[in-house]
Structure formats: structure tokens, C-alpha cells
Amino acid sequence: MTARMLPGAPVAEAVIAELKPRIAKLIESGHTPGLGTILVGDDSASAGYIRVKQEKAAELGLVSPHIHLPQDATQNDLINAIEKFNDDDAVDAMLVQHPTPPQIDFDAALMTMDPNKDVDGLHPTNMGRLALGMPGPVPCTPAGIEALLAHYEIPVSGRSVCVLGRGTTLGRPLSLLLTQKRPTANAAVTVVHTGVPNWPDYTRSAEIVIAAAGVPGILQPEHLTPGCTVIGGGVRYEGRKLLPDVDESCEDVAGAITPRVGGVGPTTVAMLFRNCIEAAEART
């Protein structure tokens, strides 16, 4: 069996195409959307992510003020940077690039962010909105996965979905998102993780498997039922080398699968800009 590939770039392009007239309308009204970014330290991968987001912001005509704090920055330094963007009317949405250096409590810093400017959708207020089905910024990778499945017309409603991973940025919010009553969700979702000894029993019974563990190569062909759809959301880096959760050999069993590179990543960035534009529209 040769799996159908599900690249993220066409999905991201469709999302961005839908945003462009909305951005133009905002600018015409006198409000140029603004995305603020904060980087703590000198991690090259994190700096690269920030650069991609700033370049995309410039391409779309957004303003993107950036604060780069040194590696030895304190918790108060980061909080002051967040509060600066909280008070800046030119900033509609912001993010703090993760991971941060060990002396920084990321979650505590996140609590000081205006939840309406939280472009990543990770503030507890926004996670609560997601759990209750209320409007608000949705974590970008889960939203991108839902959009990817919809773009490739892979049925989700009423189907069995197994999410392997329970992290707060992907597995947990994704499970909430895909159980909501929408044609592109409305699934029977099971969440398992590495603390479940027999987790392969659950992935083998699922029609859609979403790897979100951050454990390189954890998902192998024997963990799948032939013909299922596999979405690789979890990755880990060793230096600059990207190590996905989904082993390459899963392509021989799956009916459809995201590529090892260029799968969920582009959709995540696109959803970040969708959250940004929605925040800008809410403030006008």
C-alpha cells in the first residue's frame, strides 16, 4: 500500500488566501494588524521560527514589533516585555517563543498576557473557552490539523480518532477541538500517552491516528490498522535535526499520511496568522 500524502503547504496557502482580503479591509479602515513577538535567549531554532513569522507578517502587510531578551533575562524582564505589548494598541496579538531558558517560568509569564492578545491560544482563559466551545484563539497546531483534514476531505465526524499525546499545546486541546459539534470535527476521540502500557491497542482500532507525543519514531507500522489516516504532529529536535513521532515506514500501512517534513508545520503558522487577524478584527 502506498499512502496518499497530505502536505501542509496547500492548506496553509488556502488559509492565507482567505485572510488577505480581511487584512486589506483592516488596513483600509486605518488599522494595520500587529503581531508582537518575544524571544528569550539565543536558541537558533527558536530564532529561526521567529524569523519565519516576521517574514510572513511583512509579506502580508502586518507590523511585527519584536523584543529579544538576553539568555540571562529574568522573569521580571519577560513580564515587563509582555506588559509592554499588552499596553501597545499597535499590537493585536503576541507570542513568547517556547522553549525559554531554565530560569524562566513560561506558564507564570503566560498568565500576565492579555488573553485576547494570546495568538497561540495557550492562556488558561483561552483553554477554558475552547473546552466550553466559546469563541477565542485556538492553539495553532490543533487548528491546523483540523484544517488539514478538512482540506483533504478526510471524514472526521462520527469516526474514531486516537490522539497519542496529552500535552497542553497539542494533544489535550486537539482532543477538545475534534469532539466539538462541527462537520470537520464531531469525532469519537480517545487520548492515550506513554503512561498507558497498551496504547497500541487504541491506535490500532482508530480510523485516524494523530501522533502528538514528542517521542521520535514512537508510532510504527504495527501500531496502525491498514488504510487509516496518520497525522504527524509531534516532533523533537536534536540540534537542528527534526525527529518526527511517526516512523517513515508507516507510509507502507497508512491510507493517507502527512509527510515527515512540510506536514503540520505550515498549517500551524497559517493558523497563527488567522488568530492574529481575528484578534485585530475584534478590536476594530
N, C-alpha and C positions, 0 to 999 in steps of 0.2 A: 504494500500500500504506500502510495506517495501522498503525503499530506498537502492539502491546499494551504498556501502561505497567506498570512494575514498581516501585511506590513502596515505600520502605523502612519507613514507619510501621507497617503491619500486621505486618511481620516482627518489628520491634522490640517491638511490643505482645505478640506471642506469646512471645518470649523472656522478657520481663519477667514475664508471667503465670506462666510456668514457674518463675521464680526466687522469686516471692513466698512460696509455702509453704515453700521451703527457708530463706528468710530468717526466717520466723516460727519455724521449728523451731530455728534457731540462737539466736534471741533467747530462746525458751522455755528453752533449755538454759543460759542465762546468758551467752551470748556474742553481743554485738551486733557485727555485721561493721563494719569500719572501713576507709575509703578515704582515704589521705593524699594531698594534692595540694601541689605546689610550683610557684610561678610566679616567674620571674626577670624583672624589668623591668616595663614599663607598656604593653606592646603591647595595644591594645584588643581585637583579635580573640582573642588568647590569653586575656585576662581573661574574655572572653565565653564561651569554651569551658570554662574553669574554673567559671564561674558555673552553666552548664548542668549540669555534672557534680555540683556541690554541691547544686543544687536537686533533682536526681533522687535523689541519695543521701538527702537529708532526706525526700523523698516515700516512699522505700522503707524508712525507719526505720533507716538506717545512720548511723554517726558519720563525719564527714568533716573531720578537722583539716587546716588549711591553713597553709602558710608562704609568705609573699610577701616575696621578697628584692628590694632596690632594683636599679635599672638598672645601677649601677656595682658590683654584688656581685662578689666574687672567686670563683675556682674553689674555694678552701677554704670559702668561705661556703656554696656549694651542697653540697659534700661533707659539711659538718657538718650541713646540713639533712637530707640523705639518711640519714646515720648516726643522726640523732635518730629518724627513722621506722623504721630498721632495728631499733632497740633498744626501740621502743614496742610493747608487747603489745596495745595497743588498735588498732594499725594492721595490718590483714591484707594490704593491697595499697597500692601507691603509684604515683604518676606524676610525672614532671617535664615540664611543658608545653613543647612544642617549637614554634617555634624559641626559642633562648636568645640573649642578646646576644653580640656577636662575641668578647668576651674569655673566654667560657665554652666549654670543650671538652666538648660534650654527651656524646660517646662515652666519654670518660675518666670523667666523672661517673657515667655509667650503670654502669660497671664496679664502682663501690663499692656499688651497690644489692644487697640480698639478692635473688637471682634468684627466690626463692619469693614475694617481695612485688612482683615486677615485673608490674604489671597490664597494661602494654602489650605484654608478651611480646617485648621487644626486646633483653634481655640476651643476650650470646653463649651463655650456658648454655641459655637457652630456645630460641634459634635452633637450637642443636645438638639439643635434644630434638625440635624439630619435624622436622629433617632425618632423625632416626633413628626417627621415629614414636613417640616416647615421650611419656607424659603431661606436661603443663605448659601454662602460659598461652600461647595462640596470639595472634599480633598481631591486633588487633581488627578492622581493616578487611578483611583476608583472610577471617577467620572470619565476618564479617558478609556478605561476598559469597557464601560457600558457603551460609550460611543462607538468603539471599535466593533463590538459585537453587533450593534445596530447597523453600522455602515455595511458590514459584510452579510447582513440579513441572516444572521445565525439566530434561530429562535431561542428565546430565553424564558418567556412566560410559561409557567407550568412545568418547566424542565428541572431536572436535578443538577445542581451546581455544587461542587465541592471546592472550598477555599482552603488551601494548605498554608496556614499562617494566620496569626491573630494580632499582628502589630497595629498600632494606632494610626499609622499613615496609610496602610493598605488593607490588610486582611479584615480588620474589625469594621472600618467604615464601608468597605466594599460589601460585606455581608448585609449591612443595613440598607445600602443603596439598592441591591438587587432583589430585596424582598418587598420593596415598595410597589404599590399598585400602578404600574405603567406597562404599556406593551413591550417596552425594552427592558423590563425588569420582571417583577411578579413571579420570581423563581422560588423553588424549594431549595434553600441554601443550608449547607452543612459546613461548619468551620471546624477544622482539625489542625493539629500542630505537632511538633516533635515530641511533646509530652504525652501524646496518645500512642501507645505502643503499636496498635494495629491500624494506624492511619491509612495504610494502603488499601485496607478493606473498603474504606469510604471513597477514596479516589477511583478505585476500580468500578464502583457502582454508579459513578456520576457521568452524565452526558457532557458536562462542561467542567473542566478542571482548571483552576486558577492557582498557579504557584506563587506564593507570597511569603515564603519563609526566610529568604535571605541566606539560604544554605546551598552553596554551589553543587549542582548535579543531584539534588535530593530527589527529583522526580525522574524515574527511569521507566522504560517501556513496560516492564512488568507491573507497574503501578496503574496502568491505564486499561480501559476496555477499548478494543479496536473500533476506530471510527469516531471516537469522541473528539471534542474541541479542546485544545490546550492553549492557555494564555500564560505566558511567562511574565509575571510582574515583579518577582523578587530577584535581586542581584546583589552581589558583593564585589568589592574591588580589592585587588591585591596590587598596590601601586596604581598604575594606570590600566591594568588589565581587568576587563569586565568578566565576571564569572556568574552566569545565569543559574537560576534554580533548575531549569529544565535541561536535561541532558539532550544532546543533539540527536541521539538515536531514537528519541520519542517521535521524530518525524516518520519513522517506519511503521508506527502503530496508529497515530492520530489521523483523524479525517481532515482536520484543519488545525493550524498551529501558527503562533507568532514566530517570526524569525529571531534568532539569537541576538542580532543587533538590528535596531530600527523597528522594533515591535511597539511596545507600550510607550517607550520614551518620547517619541514625537507627539503622541496624543496627550501626554502629561503636560508638556509645555503649552500646547494649544488650549487646554482647559485652564491653565493658569491665567492666560490672557482673557479667556471667557469670563472668569471670576473677576478679573480687573475691570473689564468693561461693564459688567453688571453692577459692580460697586460704583463706578463712575455714573452710570445711569440712575442709580438710586439716590445719588447726591445732587442731581440736577432738577 
